[in-house]
Amino acid sequence: MKKWLSVLLAAVMLLAMAGIAGAVDTPTGTINVGNLQKWEVVDLYQVIEMEFDEAKGQYNEVKWSAGIQAWIDEKHTGMLPENAPTGDGDDAKNFYSDMYQYVMENSNGFTHKTLKMGEYKGAIQFEKQKAGSYLIAVHGGANIHQPYLASLQPQGNATTGLTLKDCTVDASQKSEKPKIEKSVNKID
């Protein structure tokens, strides 16, 4: 009986260990935002999500985040994330500028992460982010920034191991110093 019980316990332990070994943790990556100036603040909003199935070790679905889905339903009915405009053309610029405006007007409806530069220039890193696309808002410093878009894309496969390719954003690319013009209205 003892021998039978020990064989049964060994089999149960092997099955339990096989279940643990088969599960794959959700891959994460890092978004680096560089060339920041003093006192700039960076907000990160996930706008496209990729659902990861840990049991199968694969991505199943690409979808708009809940907050952005409401905007898509209102302004771009039926648009799937894979059909969103890409590149540097006016369509993409207008689409993401409108999205950014919507996010800013409804920011309390979004979960976001904020990092502050402080009194030094340099870079900020958003670590352990899930796969998908993120809208990046830089504000609070001396420069005016347009919104940035960054994506963490999966690479590899369940057999070789899935990872996310880290992403770097240069915050100096879409920034400008405000223009101040002085004029005299009266002559004293």
C-alpha positions as CSV (number, residue, x, y, z in Angstrom):
1,M,0.0,0.0,0.0
2,K,2.8,2.4,0.9
3,K,4.5,1.7,-2.4
4,W,1.2,2.4,-4.3
5,L,0.7,5.6,-2.4
6,S,4.2,6.9,-3.1
7,V,3.8,6.1,-6.9
8,L,0.5,8.0,-6.9
9,L,2.0,11.0,-5.1
10,A,4.9,11.0,-7.5
11,A,2.5,11.0,-10.5
12,V,0.4,13.8,-9.0
13,M,3.6,15.9,-8.4
14,L,4.8,15.4,-12.0
15,L,1.4,16.4,-13.4
16,A,1.3,19.5,-11.2
17,M,4.9,20.5,-12.3
18,A,3.9,19.9,-16.0
19,G,1.0,22.3,-15.6
20,I,3.3,25.0,-14.1
21,A,5.9,24.5,-16.8
22,G,3.4,24.7,-19.6
23,A,2.1,28.1,-18.5
24,V,3.9,31.1,-20.0
25,D,4.0,34.5,-18.3
26,T,2.6,37.4,-20.2
27,P,5.6,39.0,-22.0
28,T,6.4,42.6,-21.2
29,G,8.6,45.3,-22.7
30,T,10.0,48.7,-22.1
31,I,9.1,52.0,-23.7
32,N,12.0,54.5,-23.5
33,V,11.2,58.2,-24.0
34,G,14.5,60.1,-24.6
35,N,15.7,63.6,-25.2
36,L,13.4,65.1,-22.5
37,Q,14.0,68.5,-21.1
38,K,13.8,69.7,-17.5
39,W,10.5,69.3,-15.7
40,E,8.8,67.5,-18.5
41,V,6.1,65.0,-17.6
42,V,5.3,62.0,-19.7
43,D,1.9,60.3,-19.6
44,L,1.4,56.8,-21.2
45,Y,-2.0,55.7,-22.3
46,Q,-2.6,52.2,-23.8
47,V,-4.9,52.6,-26.9
48,I,-4.5,49.1,-28.5
49,E,-4.3,46.0,-26.4
50,M,-3.2,42.5,-27.4
51,E,-4.8,39.7,-25.3
52,F,-2.3,37.1,-24.2
53,D,-3.3,33.5,-23.4
54,E,-0.9,32.3,-20.8
55,A,-2.1,28.7,-21.0
56,K,-1.4,28.5,-24.8
57,G,1.5,30.9,-24.8
58,Q,0.1,33.0,-27.6
59,Y,-1.7,36.2,-28.5
60,N,-5.4,35.8,-29.3
61,E,-6.9,39.1,-30.0
62,V,-6.0,42.7,-30.9
63,K,-8.5,45.3,-29.8
64,W,-8.9,49.0,-28.9
65,S,-8.6,49.8,-25.2
66,A,-12.0,50.3,-23.5
67,G,-11.6,54.1,-23.4
68,I,-10.6,54.4,-27.0
69,Q,-13.4,52.0,-28.2
70,A,-16.0,54.6,-27.2
71,W,-14.3,57.2,-29.4
72,I,-13.9,54.7,-32.3
73,D,-17.6,53.8,-32.1
74,E,-18.5,57.5,-32.2
75,K,-16.1,58.8,-34.9
76,H,-14.8,55.8,-36.8
77,T,-17.5,53.2,-36.5
78,G,-16.3,49.6,-37.1
79,M,-12.6,50.5,-37.5
80,L,-10.4,47.7,-36.3
81,P,-7.0,48.4,-34.8
82,E,-5.2,46.8,-37.8
83,N,-7.0,49.3,-40.1
84,A,-5.9,52.4,-38.2
85,P,-3.8,54.8,-40.4
86,T,0.0,54.4,-40.2
87,G,3.0,56.4,-41.4
88,D,3.7,60.1,-41.5
89,G,0.8,61.2,-43.8
90,D,-1.9,63.6,-42.9
91,D,-4.5,60.8,-42.3
92,A,-2.4,59.3,-39.6
93,K,-1.5,62.7,-38.1
94,N,-5.1,63.8,-38.0
95,F,-6.3,60.5,-36.6
96,Y,-3.9,60.4,-33.7
97,S,-4.2,64.1,-33.0
98,D,-8.0,63.7,-32.7
99,M,-7.4,60.6,-30.5
100,Y,-5.1,62.6,-28.3
101,Q,-7.6,65.4,-28.0
102,Y,-10.3,62.9,-27.0
103,V,-7.9,61.3,-24.4
104,M,-7.1,64.7,-22.9
105,E,-10.7,65.7,-22.7
106,N,-11.7,62.4,-21.1
107,S,-8.5,61.6,-19.2
108,N,-10.3,60.5,-16.0
109,G,-11.8,57.7,-18.0
110,F,-8.4,56.2,-18.8
111,T,-5.8,54.4,-16.8
112,H,-2.4,55.9,-17.5
113,K,1.1,55.9,-16.1
114,T,3.0,59.1,-15.4
115,L,6.7,59.7,-15.0
116,K,8.4,63.1,-14.3
117,M,11.8,64.2,-15.5
118,G,12.6,66.5,-12.6
119,E,15.4,69.1,-12.8
120,Y,17.6,67.1,-15.2
121,K,17.5,66.3,-18.9
122,G,17.5,62.7,-20.1
123,A,15.2,59.7,-20.6
124,I,12.4,58.0,-18.8
125,Q,11.6,54.3,-19.0
126,F,8.2,52.7,-18.7
127,E,9.1,49.1,-17.8
128,K,6.9,45.9,-17.8
129,Q,4.4,47.2,-20.3
130,K,2.1,44.7,-22.1
131,A,2.0,44.3,-25.9
132,G,0.0,46.9,-27.8
133,S,0.2,50.5,-28.8
134,Y,0.5,53.5,-26.5
135,L,-0.2,57.2,-26.9
136,I,2.5,59.3,-25.3
137,A,1.8,62.8,-24.0
138,V,4.8,65.0,-23.1
139,H,4.0,68.2,-21.2
140,G,5.1,70.5,-18.4
141,G,8.4,71.7,-19.7
142,A,9.4,74.7,-21.9
143,N,8.5,72.9,-25.1
144,I,5.2,72.1,-26.8
145,H,4.9,68.5,-28.0
146,Q,2.6,66.7,-30.4
147,P,1.5,63.3,-29.3
148,Y,3.7,60.3,-29.9
149,L,2.7,56.7,-30.7
150,A,4.8,53.7,-29.6
151,S,4.1,50.0,-30.1
152,L,5.4,47.0,-28.3
153,Q,5.3,44.1,-30.8
154,P,5.6,40.4,-30.0
155,Q,8.5,38.5,-31.5
156,G,9.3,34.8,-31.4
157,N,6.8,32.1,-30.8
158,A,5.5,29.8,-28.1
159,T,8.2,27.2,-28.9
160,T,11.2,29.5,-28.9
161,G,9.8,31.9,-26.4
162,L,7.8,35.1,-26.9
163,T,9.3,38.4,-26.1
164,L,8.4,42.0,-26.8
165,K,10.7,44.3,-28.8
166,D,11.4,47.4,-26.7
167,C,10.5,50.7,-28.2
168,T,12.3,54.1,-28.1
169,V,10.7,57.5,-28.7
170,D,12.7,60.6,-29.3
171,A,10.8,63.4,-27.6
172,S,12.7,66.1,-29.5
173,Q,11.2,65.0,-32.8
174,K,7.8,66.5,-32.4
175,S,8.5,69.4,-30.1
176,E,9.0,73.1,-30.6
177,K,9.7,76.1,-28.4
178,P,6.7,78.4,-28.0
179,K,6.9,81.6,-30.1
180,I,6.4,84.8,-28.2
181,E,5.9,88.0,-30.1
182,K,6.0,91.4,-28.6
183,S,4.3,94.4,-30.0
184,V,3.8,97.9,-28.9
185,N,0.1,99.1,-28.7
186,K,0.7,102.5,-27.3
187,I,3.4,105.1,-27.6
188,D,4.2,106.7,-24.2
